[in-house]
Amino acid sequence: MNKLMNKHLKGHLFIFILGIILSSCAVESQPQLTPPQVEEETILPTPTPTLAPPVNMLSVCVGEEPNSLFLYGDVSPVARSLRQAIYDGPVDVLNFNPVPVILTQAPSQANGAVTLVPVEVQPGMEMVDLAGNLTYLTPGTRYRPAGCFTPECAQTYPGQGSVNVDQVVVRFELVENLRWSDGVPLTAEDSVYSYQVAKEIFTQFPPDTLRFTQAYWALDERKIEWRGIPGYQGIPAYTEYFFTPLPQHAWEDYTLNELLTTPDVTQKPLGWGPYLIDEWVTGDHISLRRNPYYFKASEDFPYFDHLSFRFVDGPEQALSAFLGGECDVVGHVDNLINELDTLQELEKAGELKIVFADGKAWEQAAFGISSLDPQAQNLFQEKKTRQAIARCIDRQALVAEVNQAGSVANAYLPQTHPLNEVGDVYTFAPQEATAILEEVGWADPDQDPDTPRLAAGVPGVEDGTPLAFTYSLEGDGLSGAEEIIREGLARCGVEVSFETQSAGELFAPGPEGPVFGRRFEMAQFAWRFRGRSLCKLFTSGEIPGLYPDYPKGWGGANAPGYSNPDFDAACNLALTSLPDSEATLQAHQEAVDIFVEDLPVLPLYFWREMMVLKPDIVGPESGAYPFFWNLEEYR
């Protein structure tokens, strides 16, 4: 199951603060002088002290100390951000598009770096079927033959002979003159070595980048070739299958355990980026200095000669260190967003700048479309009822009330995502909503605004049933946001009561758990943002329930119980096709359009993260995530 990020995590940010390291000036000691042999006293001038050059340093404060800087040892936001100073890329993702840093280009079919090669698959051999599942060629297997890109031309294996399917081949090319921070050239073999290390580490639960890789090898000093499992085309982005290089020349003799524990690997890893590590003082800071072998050094990057990451404990200490001049930048600090009012006042006074970016989670209010609770009325089976409820809640006011909230969401993709073209459909419009409710059959016979509407011919709902439901939340609730929801719904003749539970109770596995046991009327929670693949969470195959009627059992993620064959088809095609094909783009857009129309959940907002920096620091940009992706450009 995809990891759920619940409301209890609201405000959970990681803040990096660069710690200042004071460098004392070295003063030459005054030499011992022998007085000259003269009759009169001679007074010699005092030598002028020689001062060390001023330290050009950026200090960053962060709210957590990483456990390791080894690429596969710690994947926390802090560790990943700090590694940007050591590695630089290898690929940055800006505005949802991959931007190569140490590759000559982002591979695509258009530039010839991605090709399809027909290969023969024998019975019992590993392949990927029509649904995108890793399987073996056996009788009854549904697959796309070579040259087939849609379900319409799929075939069923009869059980005899071999079949021809397409194999995706991607070629990557490193830029010239890359060197490790010890001066040794960085080559394609270093990326292959990283792939081999990853395979050894993730033997039990390999990520898709390993599961769907058949071969990964170096063609020469700068070129690498990736080959997918035959039949596999559901690639999110080709650059995700480039393995971040590791220094084979320095680490190839280490065992797996040594790679995870040796200080030269975990605390002072070699990189090719703008900085290399000087020291790691546990519990206090990590200091770095300019890498003389950085491939952008001729462009005068990085600007700062020295960089320091200082570890602080919580938002109060972070703010105190910043205002005290101990750090220039603050980022990745839990609950720093709770100090937003204070920080915005300081920003108005010109004492700091705030940079925001939509972050790692997407907040939603799920409708209980097909509840398994025998007492449930299933008020939200009709999509027009859901559409009306959406227009009764002022989501823009919610965003203004909740510090954690970033941009208003209109689908499972941000409004700035290139695959999301629908715009904000469900703006706050109580009058329009009441007209829709009347059309569905939610009548207001007593014309009393203090009483809820009653069902009168609503499909699937017994006549006389009030339009009243429970809104489930985790933790302490929404404070002021609850009143925004309550008042908006009341204007539409809808009655709502709020129920809060602990995370363990609300998200317990089915059949007892309210969310994943499908025993709720409306529930608010967050999903980790995973880009376009989020559509899969709303497919029919993800509905939780008793196996075998529900293939995922109680491990399914589609808590609303939403099912639409057209949405399933569009999402599955989008997730099993090449990322740069026209069919994939159209399928993604179709899936988003159907989702917005059917509205199985009400999208609320994307969480945001915050960075605080001195007014004269240039480089960080609002909207760019993750933070610190361009540390070499800070100035």
C-alpha positions in Angstrom: 0.0 0.0 0.0 1.2 3.5 -0.8 2.3 5.2 2.3 -0.4 7.4 3.8 0.6 10.7 5.2 -2.1 11.6 7.7 -3.3 14.9 9.2 -1.1 14.3 12.3 1.8 15.1 10.1 0.5 18.5 9.3 3.3 21.0 9.5 5.9 18.3 9.3 8.8 20.0 7.5 12.4 19.4 7.6 14.5 22.7 7.8 18.2 22.9 7.0 20.2 25.6 8.7 23.8 26.3 7.7 25.9 26.6 10.9 28.6 29.3 11.0 32.1 28.1 11.7 34.3 30.9 13.0 37.7 30.9 11.5 40.3 32.8 13.6 42.8 34.9 11.9 46.3 33.5 11.8 48.8 36.1 13.0 52.5 35.6 12.3 54.5 35.5 15.5 56.9 38.4 15.9 60.5 37.3 15.3 63.2 37.6 18.0 65.3 40.6 17.1 69.0 41.1 18.1 69.6 44.8 18.9 72.2 46.4 16.7 75.5 47.5 18.2 75.1 51.2 18.1 75.8 53.9 20.6 72.3 55.4 20.4 69.1 53.4 21.0 67.5 52.3 17.7 63.7 51.8 17.6 62.6 49.2 15.0 59.1 49.2 13.5 56.7 46.4 14.6 56.0 43.9 11.8 52.5 44.1 10.3 50.5 41.0 11.1 49.6 38.8 8.2 45.8 38.1 8.2 44.2 35.0 6.7 41.7 35.9 3.9 38.1 36.4 5.0 36.0 33.2 5.0 33.4 33.2 2.3 30.9 30.8 3.8 27.2 30.0 3.7 25.6 28.6 6.8 22.5 26.4 6.6 20.4 25.3 9.6 18.4 22.0 9.3 16.1 20.4 11.8 17.6 16.9 11.7 21.0 15.2 11.6 21.2 12.5 8.9 22.2 9.0 9.9 24.4 8.5 6.8 25.4 10.3 3.6 25.8 7.0 1.8 23.5 7.0 -1.3 21.5 3.9 -0.3 21.9 4.4 3.5 19.6 7.3 4.3 16.8 8.6 2.1 15.4 11.2 4.5 14.8 14.7 3.0 17.7 16.1 5.0 20.2 13.5 3.8 18.9 13.9 0.2 19.2 17.6 0.3 22.7 17.6 1.8 23.8 15.1 -0.9 23.0 17.8 -3.4 26.1 19.6 -2.2 28.2 16.5 -2.8 26.7 15.1 -6.0 24.8 17.8 -7.9 22.0 16.0 -9.6 22.6 13.7 -11.4 19.1 14.8 -12.7 17.1 17.7 -11.3 13.3 17.6 -11.6 12.0 21.2 -12.2 8.4 21.9 -12.9 7.8 18.2 -13.1 10.3 17.8 -16.0 13.7 16.0 -15.7 16.7 18.3 -16.3 20.0 16.4 -16.7 23.0 17.7 -14.8 25.8 15.2 -15.5 24.1 13.7 -18.6 24.4 15.3 -22.1 20.6 15.1 -22.6 17.4 13.6 -21.2 16.8 10.5 -23.3 13.7 10.4 -25.4 12.4 8.7 -28.5 12.6 12.0 -30.4 16.4 12.4 -29.8 17.1 8.7 -30.6 18.4 7.8 -27.1 15.3 5.6 -26.6 14.5 2.7 -29.0 12.2 -0.3 -29.1 13.8 -3.6 -30.1 11.6 -6.7 -30.8 12.8 -9.7 -28.8 11.7 -13.3 -28.7 10.3 -14.6 -25.4 10.2 -18.3 -24.8 7.7 -20.2 -22.6 8.5 -19.7 -18.9 10.7 -16.6 -19.5 10.3 -13.4 -17.6 8.2 -10.7 -19.2 5.7 -7.9 -18.5 2.0 -8.5 -19.3 -0.7 -6.2 -20.6 -1.6 -4.9 -17.2 2.1 -4.0 -16.5 2.7 -6.9 -14.1 6.0 -8.7 -13.9 5.2 -12.3 -14.8 6.3 -15.4 -16.9 5.1 -16.4 -20.3 2.5 -19.1 -19.5 -0.8 -20.1 -21.2 -3.4 -17.4 -20.9 -0.9 -14.5 -20.5 -2.2 -11.3 -22.0 0.5 -9.3 -23.7 1.3 -6.7 -26.3 3.1 -8.1 -29.3 5.9 -6.1 -30.9 4.6 -2.9 -32.4 1.4 -3.0 -30.3 0.9 0.0 -28.0 -2.8 -0.2 -26.9 -5.0 -2.9 -25.4 -7.0 -3.3 -28.6 -4.1 -5.1 -30.3 -3.2 -7.3 -27.3 -3.0 -11.0 -27.6 -3.4 -14.1 -25.4 -0.6 -16.7 -25.3 -2.1 -20.0 -26.4 0.6 -22.1 -24.6 2.8 -23.1 -27.6 5.8 -21.5 -29.2 7.5 -18.2 -28.5 6.2 -14.6 -28.8 7.8 -11.4 -30.0 7.4 -8.3 -27.7 9.2 -4.9 -27.6 12.1 -4.3 -25.3 12.8 -0.7 -24.3 16.5 0.3 -24.7 17.7 3.6 -23.2 21.2 5.1 -23.7 22.7 7.6 -21.3 25.8 9.7 -22.0 27.9 11.5 -19.3 29.1 15.0 -19.9 32.9 15.4 -20.4 35.5 16.0 -17.8 33.6 14.7 -14.8 35.9 13.9 -11.8 35.5 12.6 -8.3 36.5 15.0 -5.5 39.8 13.1 -5.2 40.6 13.9 -8.8 40.0 10.5 -10.3 37.9 10.6 -13.6 34.2 9.6 -13.2 33.2 7.0 -15.8 30.2 5.0 -16.9 31.5 2.0 -14.9 30.8 4.0 -11.7 27.1 4.1 -12.6 27.2 0.3 -13.3 28.9 -0.2 -10.0 26.1 1.8 -8.3 23.5 -0.5 -10.0 25.3 -3.6 -8.7 25.4 -2.2 -5.2 21.7 -1.4 -5.3 20.9 -4.9 -6.5 22.8 -6.3 -3.5 21.2 -4.0 -1.0 17.6 -4.4 -2.2 17.4 -8.1 -2.7 14.2 -8.6 -0.7 12.1 -5.6 -1.7 13.6 -4.1 -4.9 12.2 -0.8 -6.3 10.8 -0.7 -9.8 14.1 0.6 -11.2 15.6 -2.8 -10.3 12.5 -5.0 -10.8 12.0 -4.0 -14.4 15.7 -3.9 -15.4 17.1 -6.8 -17.4 20.5 -5.4 -18.1 22.6 -2.3 -17.3 26.1 -2.0 -18.7 28.8 0.5 -19.9 29.3 0.9 -23.6 32.4 3.0 -23.2 33.9 5.5 -20.8 30.9 7.8 -21.0 27.9 5.8 -22.3 25.6 3.5 -20.5 22.8 1.3 -21.8 19.7 0.2 -19.9 17.4 -2.6 -21.1 14.0 -3.3 -19.6 12.3 -6.6 -19.0 10.6 -7.5 -22.4 7.2 -6.0 -22.6 7.8 -3.3 -20.0 6.8 0.2 -21.1 5.4 1.8 -17.9 8.4 4.0 -17.3 7.6 7.2 -15.3 10.7 9.0 -16.7 13.6 7.5 -18.6 16.1 9.4 -16.3 14.8 7.4 -13.3 16.7 4.4 -14.7 20.0 6.1 -14.6 21.8 5.0 -11.5 23.7 7.7 -9.5 27.4 6.9 -9.8 29.4 5.7 -6.9 33.3 5.7 -6.8 34.2 2.2 -7.7 37.9 2.9 -7.5 37.6 3.8 -3.8 34.9 1.4 -2.7 34.9 -1.7 -4.8 36.8 -3.8 -2.1 34.2 -3.0 0.6 31.7 -5.6 1.6 28.0 -4.6 1.8 28.2 -4.3 5.5 31.3 -2.0 5.2 29.5 0.2 2.7 26.8 0.8 5.3 29.2 1.4 8.2 32.6 2.7 7.0 33.0 6.4 7.9 34.7 7.1 4.5 31.4 6.0 2.9 28.8 7.2 5.4 30.4 10.4 6.6 32.8 11.5 3.9 31.6 10.1 0.6 33.4 11.1 -2.6 31.3 13.1 -5.0 31.5 15.2 -8.1 29.5 18.1 -6.9 30.4 21.7 -5.8 31.6 20.7 -2.3 33.5 18.0 -0.4 33.2 17.3 3.3 35.8 18.6 5.7 34.3 17.3 9.0 31.2 15.9 10.6 30.9 16.8 14.2 28.1 14.6 15.5 25.2 16.4 17.0 26.5 19.8 15.9 27.3 20.4 12.2 28.8 19.2 8.9 31.3 21.5 7.3 32.2 21.4 3.6 34.6 23.2 1.3 34.8 24.0 -2.4 35.6 21.0 -4.6 38.5 21.9 -6.8 37.5 19.3 -9.4 33.9 20.4 -9.8 33.0 20.3 -13.4 31.4 23.8 -13.2 34.4 25.4 -11.5 35.4 27.2 -14.7 32.0 29.0 -14.5 32.9 30.3 -11.0 30.6 27.8 -9.2 30.1 27.5 -6.3 30.1 31.1 -5.2 30.7 30.2 -1.5 34.1 28.6 -0.7 32.7 27.0 2.5 29.4 25.5 3.4 28.1 24.5 6.8 25.0 22.5 7.7 24.2 23.0 11.4 21.7 20.8 13.2 19.0 22.6 15.3 16.3 21.2 17.6 12.9 22.5 16.5 11.6 25.8 15.2 12.3 27.9 18.2 16.0 27.1 18.2 16.1 27.5 14.4 14.5 30.9 14.6 16.8 32.0 17.4 19.9 30.9 15.5 18.7 32.7 12.4 17.9 35.9 14.1 21.2 35.7 16.0 23.2 35.5 12.8 24.3 31.9 13.2 22.7 30.8 9.9 21.9 32.3 6.6 19.3 29.8 5.5 16.8 27.6 7.4 15.1 24.6 5.8 13.6 21.2 6.6 12.6 22.0 10.2 9.6 20.3 11.7 6.7 22.7 12.5 8.6 25.8 11.4 5.4 26.6 9.4 3.7 27.2 12.8 5.8 30.3 13.2 4.5 31.7 9.9 2.8 34.7 11.4 6.0 35.8 13.1 8.1 35.2 10.1 5.8 37.1 7.8 6.0 40.1 10.1 9.8 39.9 10.0 9.7 39.6 6.2 7.6 42.8 6.0 10.3 44.5 8.1 12.9 43.4 5.6 14.8 41.1 8.0 14.3 37.9 6.0 12.8 36.3 3.0 10.4 33.3 2.8 10.4 30.8 0.0 7.5 28.4 -0.4 7.2 25.2 -2.5 4.4 22.7 -2.8 5.8 19.7 -1.0 5.4 16.0 -0.5 1.7 15.4 0.2 -1.8 16.0 -1.1 -4.7 16.6 1.3 -8.2 15.3 0.4 -11.6 14.6 1.8 -12.8 11.2 0.7 -16.4 10.4 0.1 -17.7 7.0 1.4 -19.2 6.0 -1.9 -19.8 2.3 -1.2 -19.5 1.8 2.5 -19.3 -1.7 4.1 -21.0 -0.4 7.2 -24.5 -2.0 7.3 -25.8 1.1 9.0 -24.5 3.5 6.4 -26.9 5.4 4.2 -24.4 5.7 1.3 -25.3 9.4 0.7 -22.6 9.9 -1.9 -23.3 7.3 -4.5 -24.6 9.9 -6.9 -21.7 11.9 -8.4 -23.8 15.1 -8.6 -24.2 15.0 -4.9 -20.4 14.9 -4.6 -20.1 17.7 -7.0 -22.5 19.8 -5.0 -20.7 19.2 -1.7 -17.5 20.3 -3.4 -19.1 23.7 -4.3 -20.3 24.1 -0.7 -16.8 24.1 0.8 -14.6 27.2 0.4 -11.3 25.6 -0.2 -9.5 28.9 -0.8 -10.6 30.0 2.7 -9.2 26.6 4.0 -5.8 27.3 2.4 -5.8 30.8 4.0 -6.6 29.3 7.4 -4.2 26.3 7.4 -0.5 27.3 7.5 0.5 23.9 6.1 -1.7 24.4 3.0 -0.1 25.5 -0.3 -2.0 25.7 -3.5 -5.6 24.6 -3.9 -5.9 21.2 -5.5 -8.4 20.4 -8.2 -7.2 16.9 -8.9 -4.5 14.5 -7.8 -2.0 16.5 -9.8 -1.0 20.1 -9.0 -2.6 22.8 -11.2 0.9 23.6 -12.6 1.5 20.0 -13.7 1.6 19.7 -17.5 -0.8 16.7 -17.5 -3.4 18.7 -15.5 -5.4 21.0 -17.8 -8.8 21.0 -16.1 -8.5 24.2 -14.0 -10.3 24.9 -10.8 -13.8 23.5 -11.5 -15.3 23.4 -8.0 -15.0 27.0 -6.8 -17.1 28.0 -3.8 -20.7 28.5 -5.1 -23.4 27.6 -2.6 -26.3 28.8 -4.8 -25.1 26.7 -7.7 -24.6 23.8 -5.3 -28.2 24.0 -3.9 -29.6 23.9 -7.4 -27.7 20.7 -8.1 -28.9 19.2 -4.9 -32.5 20.0 -5.8 -31.9 18.4 -9.2 -30.6 15.2 -7.6 -33.6 15.0 -5.3 -32.4 16.5 -2.0 -35.4 18.6 -1.1 -35.9 21.3 1.5 -39.6 20.9 2.4 -39.6 23.1 5.5 -37.4 25.8 4.1 -35.6 26.0 7.4 -31.8 26.7 7.1 -31.2 25.1 10.5 -32.4 21.6 9.3 -30.8 19.4 6.7 -32.3 18.6 3.3 -34.2 15.3 2.9 -34.0 12.7 0.2 -36.9 12.7 -2.2 -36.1 10.4 -5.1 -32.3 10.4 -4.7 -31.0 7.3 -6.4 -29.9 4.6 -3.9 -31.1 6.6 -0.8 -34.3 6.0 1.1 -36.8 8.8 0.9 -36.8 11.0 4.0 -33.1 10.4 4.8 -31.5 13.7 6.0 -28.4 15.0 4.2 -26.3 14.8 7.3 -23.1 12.9 7.8 -20.0 12.5 10.0 -16.6 14.0 8.8 -13.7 11.9 10.2 -10.4 13.5 11.1 -7.1 12.4 12.7 -5.7 14.1 15.8 -7.1 17.3 17.2 -9.2 18.3 14.2 -8.9 21.4 12.0 -9.7 24.2 14.5 -10.8 27.2 12.5 -11.0 25.1 9.3 -13.8 23.0 10.8 -16.0 26.1 11.0 -15.3 27.0 7.4 -16.4 23.5 6.3 -19.4 23.6 8.7 -20.7 27.0 7.7 -20.2 26.4 4.0 -22.2 23.1 4.1 -24.9 24.7 6.3 -25.5 27.3 3.5 -26.3 24.4 1.2 -28.7 22.7 3.7 -26.1 20.0 4.7 -25.5 19.1 8.3 -22.0 17.8 9.3 -20.5 16.6 12.6 -16.8 16.2 13.1 -15.2 13.1 14.7 -11.6 12.9 15.6 -9.6 9.7 16.1 -5.9 8.8 16.6 -4.0 7.8 13.5 -3.8 4.2 14.7 -7.6 4.1 15.0 -8.6 6.0 11.8 -6.1 4.2 9.5 -6.2 0.7 11.0 -6.4 -2.1 8.5 -9.8 -3.4 7.4 -12.2 -4.8 8.1 -12.3 -2.9 11.4 -10.5 0.3 10.4 -12.8 3.2 9.4 -10.9 4.3 6.3 -9.4 1.1 4.9 -12.4 -1.0 6.2 -14.6 1.4 4.2 -16.7 2.3 7.2 -16.8 6.1 7.0 -19.1 8.8 5.5 -16.4 11.4 4.7 -12.8 11.3 5.9 -9.9 13.7 5.5 -6.4 12.5 5.1 -3.3 13.0 2.9 -1.5 10.9 0.3 2.2 11.2 -0.4 2.4 12.9 -3.8 3.8 10.4 -6.3 3.1 12.3 -9.5 1.1 10.8 -12.3 1.0 7.3 -10.7 -1.6 8.6 -8.1 -4.4 7.7 -10.6 -3.8 4.0 -9.7 -5.0 4.6 -6.2 -8.5 5.1 -7.5 -8.8 2.1 -9.8 -11.3 -0.7 -9.1 -8.5 -3.1 -8.4 -7.4 -1.0 -5.4 -10.8 -1.2 -3.6 -10.2 -2.7 -0.1 -12.3 -5.7 0.8 -12.5 -9.4 1.5 -10.3 -11.4 -0.9 -10.9 -12.9 -3.5 -13.8 -10.5 -4.4 -11.3 -7.7 -4.0 -7.8 -8.6 -5.4 -5.8 -6.5 -3.0 -7.8 -7.7 0.0 -7.7 -5.2 2.9 -4.4 -3.8 1.4 -6.2 -1.8 -1.3 -5.9 2.0 -1.3 -9.2 3.0 -2.9 -10.9 3.7 0.4 -14.0 5.5 -1.2 -14.8 2.3 -3.1 -15.0 4.2 -6.4 -15.2 2.2 -9.6 -15.4 3.4 -13.2 -14.2 1.1 -16.0 -13.4 4.1 -18.2 -11.2 5.6 -15.6 -9.5 2.2 -15.0 -8.8 1.8 -18.7 -7.3 5.3 -19.1 -5.2 5.1 -15.9 -3.9 1.6 -16.8 -3.0 2.6 -20.3 -1.2 5.7 -19.0 0.8 3.7 -16.5 1.8 0.9 -18.9 2.9 3.0 -21.9 6.1 5.0 -22.7 6.2 8.4 -21.0 6.8 10.4 -24.2 4.2 8.7 -26.4 1.2 10.7 -27.5 -1.1 7.8 -26.4 0.3 8.1 -22.8 -0.3 11.9 -22.6 -3.8 11.5 -23.9 -4.6 8.7 -21.5 -3.3 10.7 -18.5 -5.4 13.7 -19.5 -8.5 11.5 -19.9 -7.9 9.9 -16.5 -7.7 13.4 -14.9 -10.8 14.6 -16.7 -12.8 11.5 -15.5 -11.5 11.9 -12.0 -12.6 15.6 -11.8 -16.0 14.7 -13.2 -16.7 11.7 -10.9 -15.0 13.2 -7.8 -14.4 10.2 -5.7 -12.6 12.5 -3.2 -12.7 16.2 -2.9 -9.1 17.6 -3.5 -8.3 20.2 -0.9 -4.7 21.4 -1.2 -1.1 20.4 -1.6 1.1 20.7 1.4 3.8 23.2 1.2 7.3 23.5 2.7 9.1 26.6 3.7 12.6 28.0 3.6 13.8 31.1 5.4 16.8 33.0 4.3 18.6 36.3 4.7 17.3 39.1 2.4 20.6 39.3 0.5 20.8 35.6 -0.3 20.1 34.9 -4.0 19.4 31.5 -5.5 16.5 29.8 -3.8 13.3 30.2 -5.8 9.6 29.9 -4.8 8.0 26.8 -6.3 11.3 24.9 -6.7 11.3 21.6 -4.9 13.2 19.9 -3.4 15.0 22.7 -1.6 18.8 23.0 -2.1 18.8 21.5 -5.6 20.9 24.4 -6.8 23.2 25.1 -3.8 26.1 25.9 -6.1 24.2 28.9 -7.4 23.5 30.4 -3.9 25.3 33.8 -3.6 
